[in-house]
Amino acid sequence: MYDCAILGGGIAGLSLASFLDRRSIVIEAQDRVGGLSRSYRLNGIDYDIGPHVIFSKNQEVLDLHSTMIETNRIKRSNQIVFKGRYVKYPFENDLSALDPADRDYCLQEFLHNPYERFSGTNMLHFFLGTFGEGITRLYLQPYNEKIWKFDPSCMDTQMVERIPKPPRDDVIASANGTVTEGYQHQLYYHYPAKGGFQTLVDAYKARAEAAGQDVRTSSPVRRLTRLADGWTIETGTAEFQARQLISSIPIHELFKLLTPPAEVAQALQRLLYNSIYIVVIQCRKDKIGDHFALYVPDSDVLFHRVSKLNHLGEGYSLPDGGSTLMAEVTFRPNSYLSTLRECEVIERTIADLEKVGFIDRVDVVDTAIRRERYAYVIYDLDHRRNVDKILAYLEGIGIKSVGRFAEFEYLNTDAVVERTLSLARSLNCAH
Ligand SMILES: Cc1cc2nc3c(=O)[nH]c(=O)nc-3n(C[C@H](O)[C@H](O)[C@H](O)COP(=O)(O)OP(=O)(O)OC[C@H]3O[C@@H](n4cnc5c(N)ncnc54)[C@H](O)[C@@H]3O)c2cc1C
């Protein structure tokens, strides 16, 4: 009998196990730990499911992640590619890069904003009220429609409400040609010196095992049975018992093992999320320059972001000097995009990379593609109500939830670890 059984060996499950001082087991379905934070390899270059950079407003977590493993500290160099021009991210801090008519539209509507006094009740209102019509219509609205594959007027403000209003003087200065940085907490980030983001997850696994915790891979949980004093967890090949059950697996996977009441099942059915294609293109050379991430709001380009992995350090550059680019394409399950074959996604990605001027097709030497089912939670207008209902039900039957798709929130790894630290502290205290 373990004290805690933790379902899922992503960063949530492994960090939690490493922080707990109670005897625990992590049970992971895949043959390797990591979940969404796993890394893969193409011709010696490690890549993640969308480059996973290490940054945080939480100093405790940032210190932990930047010292647990060897990292490169890198200055942000991200650009928005708009009507063929490179505009430094964030958009509102580099308005002079736009053509004069677009620049003046953005500035004037920001300074004299009729939407300012409407408190944001949805994401679109929030953008209009905070940034004005110009910045919203030219960039924020099309880019967000593209990444979410959902209309921002049907999304709530949980994700965006912490975005500060840009200072008036900064926006005026940016229109006059003085580029400022914006969002300081992401200005510098860390990235593992080698091995991709997987290195951080592996470090948590090693920490958990050094603390005496068990980690089982290739063990998909197939059945859960509630006992008087805990739970039995059955995988295809083994059975474990634990007093406390903690789930870090996607909520939709957990509910395949439960029989909830109708209103909870209905709330679950209403949760929306996006999947993602990660398309890796290696080429002899590119035309991106020394930038890391390029955001592309155009609706007729398949991907929303392209990252150049060479920027992450020496360990991510091909020996012959070529480049490794990663394009990200989100799609809702059962939508039109979900029906595309992987070879079509690769082909359209190469065509669009050429169309926006990032590469010449003749320089492509190799490609890879991965499809990840649970990538982004969609904060539709009913999201909070439905998630609260589901989590309350789970708490009621004695299952604690922690992690991105277990709590069904947009949590980056730093926020996930903030929550596992807090959960571990409360469980350790209760011991
Ligand atoms: C495109 C993209 C880019 C991102 N970029 C960043 C970034 O730059 N920085 C950052 O900090 N974060 C980033 N993130 C977020 C980060 O990936 C997540 O916060 C983190 O990986 C979530 O970890 P988790 O453990 O909560 O969930 P997951 O990683 O989803 O882990 C859940 C685990 O449960 C397992 N599982 C599922 N079903 C079962 C079952 N029946 N039995 C046993 N195990 C099961 C899965 O195999 C998986 O390993 C990004 C995410 C995406 C999609």
The ligand as a Gaussian input file, in Angstrom:
#p B3LYP/6-31G(d) Opt

LIG

0 1
 C        2.817000      23.784000     -28.070000
 C        3.151000      23.917000     -26.601000
 C        4.168000      24.742000     -26.200000
 C        4.472000      24.877000     -24.842000
 N        5.491000      25.709000     -24.472000
 C        5.830000      25.807000     -23.175000
 C        6.937000      26.623000     -22.782000
 O        7.584000      27.270000     -23.600000
 N        7.265000      26.667000     -21.471000
 C        6.559000      25.968000     -20.535000
 O        6.913000      26.044000     -19.342000
 N        5.483000      25.201000     -20.871000
 C        5.110000      25.108000     -22.168000
 N        4.044000      24.324000     -22.538000
 C        3.206000      23.709000     -21.485000
 C        3.774000      22.375000     -20.961000
 O        3.883000      21.438000     -22.012000
 C        2.807000      21.810000     -19.922000
 O        2.555000      22.770000     -18.925000
 C        3.315000      20.563000     -19.216000
 O        4.022000      19.708000     -20.040000
 C        2.092000      19.832000     -18.611000
 O        2.537000      18.779000     -17.822000
 P        1.491000      17.811000     -17.108000
 O        2.298000      16.831000     -16.355000
 O        0.484000      18.614000     -16.389000
 O        0.691000      17.081000     -18.268000
 P        1.168000      16.090000     -19.422000
 O        2.525000      16.459000     -19.875000
 O        0.060000      16.070000     -20.408000
 O        1.278000      14.687000     -18.695000
 C        0.198000      13.814000     -18.538000
 C        0.746000      12.394000     -18.607000
 O       -0.328000      11.475000     -18.358000
 C       -0.082000      10.324000     -19.160000
 N       -1.333000       9.564000     -19.283000
 C       -2.442000       9.832000     -20.002000
 N       -3.365000       8.874000     -19.841000
 C       -2.835000       7.967000     -18.989000
 C       -3.312000       6.744000     -18.419000
 N       -4.524000       6.247000     -18.693000
 N       -2.491000       6.072000     -17.554000
 C       -1.257000       6.547000     -17.241000
 N       -0.771000       7.693000     -17.760000
 C       -1.550000       8.392000     -18.622000
 C        0.419000      10.917000     -20.472000
 O        1.100000       9.938000     -21.249000
 C        1.327000      12.040000     -19.970000
 O        2.669000      11.601000     -19.828000
 C        3.711000      24.171000     -23.868000
 C        2.672000      23.327000     -24.292000
 C        2.391000      23.191000     -25.638000
 C        1.283000      22.287000     -26.080000

